[in-house]
Amino acid sequence: MTANITDDLCKICDGRIECAPTAILLISLIHTLYGHIGKEPDYFRNNKEELTKRSKSEEELYKKRKYRPFGYFDNINREDREEDEEEKNYELIDVDYDFIIIGGGTAGCVVASRLSENRKWKILLVEAGPEEPKIALIPGLTSEFQGSALDWQYTMRPKKGFCQNQVDKGCEVVQGRVLGGTSSINDMAYVRGNPADYDEWALNGNEGWAFSQILPYFKYSEGNYDKDIYKNKIYHSTQGPLDVGRYPYVDDNVDVLLSAFNELGYNYTDINGRNQLGFMRIQTMSYFGERVSAFTAFLEPIKKLRSNLEIVSEALVTNIIIEETRDIIKALGIDYIKNGTKFRARAFKEVILCAGAINSPKLLMQSGIGPRDYLEYLEIKTYNDLPVGANFHDHLSVCLPVIKLTKTATTFKFPEKLKDITTYYTKGTGPLSANFQVMAFFETSISDILGTPDIEIRFKGHNSNMYYDKIDMCVSLLTPKSRGQVMLNATDPIFGNPLIYPNFLKDPSDEKKLLEGIHEVVKLFDTEVFKTADFEFDPRSILNNECKNYEKVSNEFWSCIIRYFSRPLHNYVGTCKMGPMKDPESVVDSNLRVYGTLNLRVVDASIMPKITRGSTAAPVIMIAEKASDLIKTTWY
């Protein structure tokens, strides 16, 4: 079990004096029942230096065009021909594939499942992380997986204008490195976004992406088992593989928060229905207290049944092989490293990139598709000059632990916590079966589109989803105008972490909307519901900084708080933007094909031209469903 899991499980004990013995019992029990998170993937074994050197030498060979990328796939007996030295660096793969999918995350699992329905197609899915461990299915432990071996553990470049309480290391970045991707470690919220999001995509030249055209793909995936929701058959379905419903466990604080929003005049709504404005106890990608990721929904049920689907986990893709013949640029396959050995695989039909909004642009750029000036500066042969890595954006969130609880605190002594574990194991209920549950959507006075939200408000237990006496009040910007960039690390473009420059709050309207959202949510403390429940505003935990010098009710004070406590909500999008050819920022067309390159598509959150209003897991699954149909239509 990783160190952070141990530390955070220790927090659910009753203090450091009894923490040591009781933590051992709790951890041992959870370990026994659910397994544990393994070590970091070891792609290189004891061979990293040699593999890295070879990669650099091979790049030189690419630039000099001294070898044929797929010479050993020709119908030539290896013993009858002379091999170049670099060919000996690869493990020979005897099986070629129709499709190669890079990334077994939220989108990759869906695409692999849907394409493998055609038993005549041979498909390879390559994922950098391990298979999803059983412990990841526990909703109450969700926050503990972030920063673990199931996460890429990237950070953003430090800036003083945001994430200031983490200025030394920069904002944290959460991206799943596991079969299931971020859907295996996220908060599990099922939020489609607003219909206006997709209509705007279509109005900007992305034919086929209007809400009426993509709604069937949402429904195709959805297996909604919440009778209060699925009765609306216009927007919902019960037939899809992705279970959607509400958690079986609801603590008293959830009802207090829902009642307080009702007192403020908000409407209880289905946020995935006709009207997103309002509040609800959220729908989640779960099934009666257990996470349902893209892996558990789409891949796990079929992976042993379909011999035409090969899954390679804990394998790091280092290159998309590009062939340039006259004026034609074509994706032929991939290079990847597993267990200290290099492999090369060929795709006769397509290479499909599903590595997410950070790793998809990274892989394109290190393969020679991206901004020419920067790639040539890094001495990477450039096949296609495209604005890869630009248009990076996310929902910026300000999360403040200011709601102090007395009557409804959920802190318990060790015997009750031990009982909760056994209750969850036997019945699937109790605090372990849930995390945050209350979500509201608010429209600011400077909303971009009338009747659509700019601000999302959510609440979660401070430092724990299970046992807490303080609630974090989180205000998130749904419609950011600021744009950042993902770039290759000049020191080590292939194996180094990418450089992420988010440029949060660069556009002044972003801060104005967040300020308005904070002023709105603070009104909750004036409600009779909050007063009756003894929910108190306690700002002490957010004043250990220069903000304490401002008048506590002023915009200047809250602007300071935003700078200190702002952080990404981990819904990264936009870095391989979908758009018409006339759009200078676009990387892929409306069929998700990379401009100027044959047989190469991108299918993940990076293609979103503009972020949707809400968590992006459900939209990414929709994108993968639609892409699978587009691919099938192309090759049938």
TAQUI-V734525 format. One record per pair of residues at least 12 apart in sequence whose C-alpha atoms are under 7 Angstrom apart, sorted by the first residue. I is the first residue (numbers start at 1). J is the second residue. Records with the same first field share a line. If there is no record, write none. Layout:
I = J + J
This chain:
1 = 36 + 37 + 38
2 = 37 + 148
4 = 144
5 = 144
8 = 144
9 = 23
10 = 23
12 = 467
13 = 414
14 = 413 + 414
26 = 418
34 = 134 + 135
35 = 134 + 135
36 = 133 + 135
37 = 133 + 149
38 = 149
39 = 149
40 = 149
41 = 129 + 314
42 = 339
43 = 314 + 315 + 316 + 337 + 338 + 339 + 340
44 = 338 + 339 + 340
45 = 339 + 340
46 = 340
47 = 340
58 = 86
63 = 381
89 = 342
90 = 342 + 343 + 344
91 = 341 + 342 + 343
92 = 343
93 = 344 + 345
96 = 345 + 346 + 347
97 = 122 + 123 + 124 + 346 + 347 + 348
98 = 121 + 122 + 123 + 347 + 348 + 349 + 350
99 = 122 + 123 + 124 + 347 + 348 + 349 + 350 + 351
100 = 123 + 124 + 125 + 347 + 350 + 351 + 352
101 = 124 + 125 + 126 + 351 + 352 + 353 + 354
102 = 125 + 126 + 127 + 352 + 353 + 354 + 355
103 = 125 + 126 + 127 + 353 + 354 + 355
104 = 125 + 126 + 127 + 179 + 180 + 181
105 = 178 + 179 + 180 + 181 + 182 + 355
106 = 180 + 181 + 182 + 183 + 294 + 620 + 621
107 = 354 + 603 + 604 + 620 + 621 + 624
108 = 354
109 = 180 + 294 + 295 + 298 + 299
110 = 294 + 298 + 621 + 624 + 625
111 = 624 + 625 + 628
112 = 125
113 = 298 + 299
114 = 628
115 = 628
116 = 308 + 309
119 = 308
121 = 308
122 = 308 + 309
123 = 308 + 309 + 310
124 = 309 + 310 + 311
125 = 310 + 311 + 312
126 = 311 + 312 + 313 + 315
127 = 179 + 312 + 313 + 314 + 315
128 = 177 + 178 + 313 + 314 + 315 + 316
129 = 150 + 177 + 178 + 179 + 313 + 314
130 = 178 + 179 + 313 + 314
131 = 178 + 179 + 313
132 = 178 + 179 + 180
136 = 184 + 185
137 = 290 + 291
138 = 290 + 291 + 432 + 433
139 = 289 + 290 + 291 + 432 + 433 + 434 + 435
140 = 431 + 432 + 433 + 434 + 435 + 465 + 466
142 = 185 + 186 + 187
145 = 185
146 = 174 + 185
150 = 176 + 177 + 178
151 = 174 + 175 + 176 + 177
152 = 174 + 175 + 176 + 177
153 = 173 + 174
154 = 172 + 173 + 497
155 = 170 + 171 + 172 + 173
156 = 170 + 171 + 172 + 173 + 499 + 500 + 501
157 = 170 + 499 + 500 + 501
158 = 170 + 171
161 = 563
162 = 504 + 563 + 564 + 566
163 = 563 + 564 + 565 + 566 + 567
164 = 563 + 564 + 565
165 = 564 + 565
171 = 567
173 = 570
174 = 570
179 = 295
180 = 293 + 294 + 295
183 = 293 + 294 + 617
184 = 293
188 = 284 + 285
189 = 282 + 283 + 284 + 285 + 615
190 = 283 + 284 + 285 + 618
191 = 272 + 614 + 615 + 618
192 = 272 + 614 + 618 + 619
193 = 612 + 613 + 614
194 = 276 + 612 + 613
195 = 211
197 = 612
198 = 210 + 211
199 = 211
201 = 609
205 = 579 + 580
206 = 579 + 580 + 590
207 = 590
217 = 622 + 625 + 626
218 = 622
219 = 236 + 237
220 = 240
221 = 240 + 241 + 242
222 = 237 + 238 + 239 + 240 + 241 + 242 + 243 + 244
223 = 237 + 238 + 239 + 240 + 241 + 242 + 243 + 244
224 = 237 + 238 + 243 + 244 + 245
225 = 238 + 244 + 245
226 = 245
235 = 273
241 = 297 + 298
242 = 297
243 = 285 + 286 + 287 + 292
244 = 283 + 284 + 285 + 286 + 287
245 = 283 + 284 + 285 + 286 + 287
246 = 282 + 283 + 284
247 = 288 + 289 + 433 + 434
248 = 288 + 289 + 429
249 = 429 + 430 + 431 + 433 + 434
252 = 408
253 = 408
254 = 437 + 438
256 = 529
258 = 438
259 = 529
260 = 524 + 527 + 529 + 530
263 = 527
266 = 278 + 279
267 = 279
268 = 280
276 = 441
277 = 441 + 442 + 452 + 453
278 = 440 + 441 + 442
279 = 439 + 440 + 441
280 = 438 + 439 + 440
281 = 437 + 438 + 439
282 = 437 + 438 + 439
288 = 428
289 = 428 + 429 + 433 + 434
290 = 433
314 = 338
315 = 336 + 337 + 338
316 = 336 + 337 + 338
317 = 334 + 335 + 336 + 337
318 = 335 + 336 + 494
319 = 334 + 335 + 363 + 366 + 367
320 = 333 + 334 + 335 + 367
321 = 333 + 334
329 = 596 + 597 + 598
330 = 597 + 598 + 599
331 = 351 + 597 + 598 + 599 + 600
332 = 346 + 347
333 = 345 + 346 + 347 + 351
334 = 346
349 = 599
350 = 599 + 600
351 = 599 + 600 + 601
352 = 600 + 601 + 602 + 603
353 = 601 + 602 + 603
354 = 602 + 603 + 604
356 = 604 + 605 + 606
357 = 572 + 573 + 574 + 575 + 605 + 606
358 = 486
361 = 388 + 389 + 575 + 576
362 = 487 + 488 + 498
366 = 493 + 494
368 = 380 + 381 + 382 + 383 + 384
369 = 382 + 383 + 384 + 385 + 386
370 = 384 + 385 + 386 + 387 + 388
371 = 385 + 386 + 387 + 388
372 = 385
378 = 490
384 = 596
386 = 587
387 = 585 + 586 + 587
388 = 575 + 576 + 587
389 = 485 + 486 + 487 + 575 + 576
390 = 484 + 485 + 486 + 575
391 = 483 + 484 + 485 + 574 + 575
392 = 483 + 484 + 485 + 486 + 502 + 572 + 573 + 574 + 575
393 = 483 + 484 + 502 + 572 + 573 + 574
394 = 568 + 569 + 570 + 571 + 572 + 573
395 = 476 + 477 + 478 + 480 + 568 + 569 + 571
396 = 476 + 477 + 566 + 567 + 568 + 569
397 = 474 + 475 + 476 + 477 + 566 + 567 + 568 + 569
398 = 474 + 475 + 476 + 562 + 565 + 566 + 567
399 = 472 + 473 + 474 + 475 + 565 + 566
400 = 472 + 473 + 474
401 = 462 + 470 + 471 + 472 + 473 + 541
402 = 471 + 472 + 473 + 537 + 538 + 539
403 = 470 + 471 + 472 + 535 + 536 + 537 + 538
404 = 469 + 470 + 471 + 535 + 536 + 537 + 538
405 = 469 + 470 + 534 + 535 + 536
406 = 534
407 = 533 + 534
409 = 468 + 469
410 = 467 + 468 + 469
411 = 467 + 468 + 469
412 = 467
431 = 466
432 = 466
435 = 465
436 = 459 + 460 + 465
438 = 458 + 459
439 = 457 + 458
440 = 456 + 457 + 458
441 = 453 + 455 + 456 + 457
442 = 454 + 455 + 456
443 = 455
444 = 513 + 516
454 = 477 + 478 + 479
455 = 475 + 476 + 477 + 478 + 517
456 = 475 + 476 + 477 + 478
457 = 474 + 475 + 476
458 = 473 + 474 + 475
459 = 471 + 472 + 473 + 474
460 = 472
475 = 517 + 518
477 = 514
478 = 613 + 614
479 = 613
480 = 510
481 = 507 + 510
482 = 503 + 504 + 505 + 506 + 507
483 = 502 + 503
484 = 501 + 502 + 503
485 = 500 + 501 + 502
486 = 498 + 499 + 500 + 501
487 = 499 + 500
515 = 558
525 = 537
547 = 560 + 561
571 = 615 + 616
573 = 605 + 606 + 608 + 611
574 = 605 + 606 + 607 + 608 + 609 + 610
575 = 606 + 607
576 = 588 + 606 + 607
577 = 606 + 607 + 608 + 609
578 = 590 + 592 + 607 + 608 + 609
591 = 630
603 = 623 + 624 + 627
604 = 620 + 623 + 624
605 = 620
